[in-house]
């Protein structure tokens, strides 16, 4: 299973629409099969390193 498939399944199992922003965040959080405990700021930093656009409020 790819990281994007894992992220999509994780969102759908939580009854959330897999929007582009949610997929970016979910892929970082559970894309490798490991659940992570992170802060909003550290997650935002990781997203920016990937050159994806997601606001801190998301």
Backbone as CSV, one residue per row, in Angstrom:
resi,resn,N_x,N_y,N_z,CA_x,CA_y,CA_z,C_x,C_y,C_z
1,UNK,0.854,-1.174,0.000,0.000,0.000,0.000,0.900,1.237,0.000
2,UNK,0.578,2.184,-0.861,1.378,3.404,-0.926,0.994,4.352,0.200
3,UNK,1.840,5.343,0.435,1.576,6.290,1.515,0.314,7.106,1.245
4,UNK,0.055,7.448,-0.016,-1.145,8.226,-0.334,-2.401,7.375,-0.153
5,UNK,-2.331,6.088,-0.472,-3.470,5.190,-0.247,-3.735,5.035,1.246
6,UNK,-2.676,4.894,2.019,-2.811,4.754,3.468,-3.439,6.024,4.061
7,UNK,-2.995,7.186,3.583,-3.538,8.457,4.061,-5.012,8.598,3.687
8,UNK,-5.355,8.224,2.463,-6.749,8.300,2.010,-7.640,7.387,2.844
9,UNK,-7.209,6.163,3.056,-7.989,5.222,3.869,-8.164,5.725,5.292
10,UNK,-7.114,6.315,5.847,-7.165,6.849,7.215,-8.210,7.959,7.319
11,UNK,-8.231,8.858,6.329,-9.214,9.945,6.333,-10.630,9.408,6.146
12,UNK,-10.808,8.504,5.190,-12.139,7.954,4.935,-12.668,7.168,6.132
13,UNK,-11.791,6.480,6.845,-12.233,5.726,8.024,-12.670,6.653,9.154
14,UNK,-12.250,7.919,9.075,-12.661,8.918,10.067,-13.804,9.781,9.543
15,UNK,-14.400,9.359,8.427,-15.508,10.080,7.786,-15.122,11.505,7.392
16,UNK,-13.879,11.673,6.916,-13.404,12.966,6.435,-13.155,12.880,4.939
17,UNK,-13.531,13.944,4.225,-13.253,13.991,2.795,-11.748,14.122,2.592
18,UNK,-11.174,13.367,1.682,-9.733,13.459,1.434,-9.384,14.648,0.530
19,UNK,-9.465,15.859,1.087,-9.086,17.050,0.324,-7.575,17.073,0.146
20,UNK,-7.095,17.918,-0.747,-5.662,18.001,-1.005,-4.888,18.317,0.270
21,UNK,-5.366,19.301,1.046,-4.671,19.684,2.270,-4.671,18.550,3.289
22,UNK,-5.800,17.896,3.450,-5.882,16.789,4.409,-4.983,15.632,3.989
23,UNK,-4.929,15.363,2.689,-4.066,14.282,2.208,-2.595,14.576,2.472
24,UNK,-2.191,15.821,2.283,-0.801,16.203,2.562,-0.484,15.947,4.026
25,UNK,-1.364,16.401,4.913,-1.136,16.235,6.351,-1.213,14.768,6.766
26,UNK,-2.203,14.057,6.263,-2.361,12.646,6.628,-1.196,11.812,6.124
27,UNK,-0.674,12.145,4.956,0.459,11.394,4.421,1.686,11.551,5.317
28,UNK,1.873,12.735,5.874,2.983,12.948,6.804,2.729,12.197,8.106
29,UNK,1.491,12.220,8.581,1.172,11.611,9.879,1.169,10.089,9.848
30,UNK,0.560,9.487,8.834,0.405,8.024,8.821,0.864,7.369,7.524
31,UNK,1.504,8.107,6.652,1.888,7.589,5.342,2.832,6.408,5.376
32,UNK,3.664,6.318,6.406,4.605,5.199,6.487,4.092,4.078,7.384
33,UNK,2.828,4.182,7.805,2.239,3.137,8.642,2.430,3.345,10.126
34,UNK,3.167,4.383,10.496,3.389,4.683,11.911,2.609,5.935,12.273
35,UNK,1.907,5.892,13.379,1.185,7.070,13.850,2.161,7.967,14.595
36,UNK,2.065,9.253,14.354,2.981,10.210,14.953,2.238,11.163,15.882
37,UNK,2.936,11.597,16.907,2.421,12.648,17.783,3.275,13.874,17.517
38,UNK,2.675,14.904,16.937,3.416,16.100,16.540,2.662,17.344,16.983
39,UNK,3.344,18.478,16.943,2.677,19.755,17.182,2.236,20.320,15.836
40,UNK,1.318,21.259,15.873,0.860,21.899,14.639,2.022,22.599,13.941
41,UNK,2.888,23.214,14.727,4.015,23.947,14.157,5.011,23.012,13.469
42,UNK,5.306,21.864,14.088,6.263,20.940,13.469,5.670,20.306,12.208
43,UNK,4.380,20.041,12.226,3.714,19.502,11.045,3.713,20.536,9.923
44,UNK,3.440,21.788,10.266,3.449,22.887,9.301,4.839,23.029,8.675
45,UNK,5.866,22.884,9.483,7.243,22.972,8.998,7.552,21.845,8.012
46,UNK,7.103,20.644,8.321,7.330,19.505,7.426,6.615,19.693,6.096
47,UNK,5.412,20.255,6.139,4.654,20.513,4.910,5.395,21.532,4.055
48,UNK,5.899,22.589,4.692,6.618,23.615,3.939,7.895,23.076,3.313
49,UNK,8.558,22.122,3.962,9.763,21.512,3.392,9.435,20.748,2.114
50,UNK,8.220,20.238,2.025,7.787,19.495,0.835,7.283,20.424,-0.259
51,UNK,7.255,21.726,0.002,6.785,22.742,-0.949,5.295,22.618,-1.237
52,UNK,4.541,22.063,-0.291,3.085,22.026,-0.413,2.512,23.251,0.285
53,UNK,1.330,23.670,-0.126,0.703,24.850,0.456,-0.456,24.441,1.361
54,UNK,-0.249,24.607,2.659,-1.285,24.348,3.655,-1.121,25.413,4.724
55,UNK,-2.223,26.038,5.125,-2.109,27.072,6.150,-1.971,26.435,7.528
56,UNK,-1.400,27.173,8.448,-1.228,26.683,9.811,-2.584,26.403,10.457
57,UNK,-3.614,27.141,10.062,-4.955,26.941,10.617,-5.546,25.587,10.221
58,UNK,-5.110,25.031,9.106,-5.618,23.737,8.646,-5.194,22.657,9.596
